[in-house]
């Protein structure tokens, strides 16, 4: 598991991003549980994630969870697909800072995923 914290804040909201290799939905669930063992992540407002599972010669299976941040999982999936990064989960964590971000929250999800992809 690779994690990045403290690289992005917006109007009080703080972001982190984590990721790693997985090969099944069960492994994705295990990854999230492992991340949330840290009290800090368990108390986060949102832990949104996405992954595209693929085996050689088989179709791709996108899996995601918005965790209350409607549409965020789909953004992660699109970015993974564009990078052709399969069997890899990316989790964007947000701690709400007291001010609504509106549509900017989607830009922050993109910024977080981009940070992960550039630094993994």
C-alpha positions as CSV (number, residue, x, y, z in Angstrom):
1,X,0.0,0.0,0.0
2,X,1.3,3.4,-1.0
3,X,-0.1,6.5,0.7
4,X,0.3,10.2,0.2
5,X,-1.0,12.7,2.8
6,X,-0.8,16.5,3.2
7,X,-0.4,17.4,-0.5
8,X,-3.8,19.0,-1.0
9,X,-6.2,21.2,1.0
10,X,-9.2,23.2,-0.2
11,X,-11.3,25.5,2.0
12,X,-10.5,23.5,5.1
13,X,-11.0,20.0,3.5
14,X,-7.9,17.8,3.5
15,X,-7.1,15.1,1.1
16,X,-5.0,11.9,1.0
17,X,-4.7,9.2,-1.6
18,X,-3.6,5.6,-1.3
19,X,-3.4,2.7,-3.7
20,X,-2.0,-0.7,-4.4
21,X,-2.3,-3.9,-6.5
22,X,-5.5,-6.0,-6.1
23,X,-7.0,-8.8,-8.2
24,X,-10.5,-9.2,-6.8
25,X,-13.4,-7.4,-5.1
26,X,-12.5,-9.3,-1.9
27,X,-9.0,-7.8,-2.1
28,X,-10.4,-4.4,-2.6
29,X,-12.6,-4.8,0.5
30,X,-9.5,-6.0,2.4
31,X,-7.5,-3.0,1.2
32,X,-10.1,-0.6,2.5
33,X,-10.4,-2.4,5.8
34,X,-6.6,-2.2,6.2
35,X,-6.6,1.5,5.4
36,X,-9.4,2.2,7.8
37,X,-7.6,0.4,10.7
38,X,-5.9,3.7,11.0
39,X,-8.3,5.7,13.2
40,X,-7.6,8.8,11.1
41,X,-9.0,7.1,7.9
42,X,-11.8,5.5,9.7
43,X,-13.0,8.9,10.9
44,X,-12.7,10.5,7.4
45,X,-15.7,12.0,5.8
46,X,-15.2,10.1,2.6
47,X,-13.0,7.2,1.4
48,X,-14.0,7.0,-2.3
49,X,-12.3,4.4,-4.4
50,X,-12.2,2.7,-7.8
51,X,-10.5,-0.2,-9.5
52,X,-10.7,-2.0,-12.8
53,X,-10.2,-5.8,-12.5
54,X,-8.9,-7.6,-15.5
55,X,-7.4,-11.0,-16.3
56,X,-5.7,-11.8,-19.6
57,X,-8.2,-12.5,-22.3
58,X,-11.2,-11.5,-20.1
59,X,-13.3,-8.4,-20.1
60,X,-12.6,-5.6,-17.6
61,X,-14.7,-5.3,-14.5
62,X,-14.9,-1.8,-13.0
63,X,-15.7,-1.6,-9.2
64,X,-16.1,1.5,-7.2
65,X,-17.6,3.0,-4.0
66,X,-18.5,6.7,-3.7
67,X,-18.8,6.6,0.1
68,X,-21.2,9.5,0.0
69,X,-19.1,11.6,-2.4
70,X,-21.5,11.0,-5.3
71,X,-19.8,10.6,-8.7
72,X,-16.2,10.5,-7.3
73,X,-15.8,6.7,-7.8
74,X,-16.6,7.2,-11.5
75,X,-13.9,9.9,-11.8
76,X,-11.3,7.5,-10.4
77,X,-12.4,4.7,-12.8
78,X,-12.1,7.0,-15.8
79,X,-8.6,8.0,-14.8
80,X,-7.6,4.4,-14.3
81,X,-9.0,3.4,-17.6
82,X,-7.2,6.3,-19.4
83,X,-3.9,5.2,-17.8
84,X,-4.7,1.6,-18.6
85,X,-4.0,0.7,-15.0
86,X,-5.8,-2.5,-14.2
87,X,-5.9,-4.6,-11.0
88,X,-4.9,-1.5,-9.0
89,X,-7.1,0.3,-6.4
90,X,-6.9,4.0,-5.8
91,X,-8.6,5.5,-2.7
92,X,-9.2,9.2,-2.3
93,X,-9.8,10.2,1.3
94,X,-11.4,13.5,2.3
95,X,-11.8,15.1,5.7
96,X,-14.5,17.7,5.4
97,X,-13.4,21.2,6.4
98,X,-16.7,22.9,7.0
99,X,-17.3,24.5,3.6
100,X,-19.0,22.9,0.7
101,X,-16.8,22.6,-2.4
102,X,-19.5,22.2,-5.0
103,X,-18.1,21.0,-8.3
104,X,-14.6,21.7,-7.1
105,X,-14.7,18.5,-5.1
106,X,-14.4,16.6,-8.4
107,X,-11.4,18.6,-9.4
108,X,-9.8,17.7,-6.1
109,X,-10.5,14.0,-6.7
110,X,-8.8,14.3,-10.1
111,X,-5.9,16.2,-8.5
112,X,-5.5,13.5,-5.9
113,X,-5.5,10.6,-8.4
114,X,-3.1,12.5,-10.6
115,X,-0.8,13.0,-7.6
116,X,-0.9,9.3,-6.9
117,X,-0.2,8.3,-10.6
118,X,2.7,10.7,-10.8
119,X,4.3,9.5,-7.6
120,X,3.5,5.8,-7.3
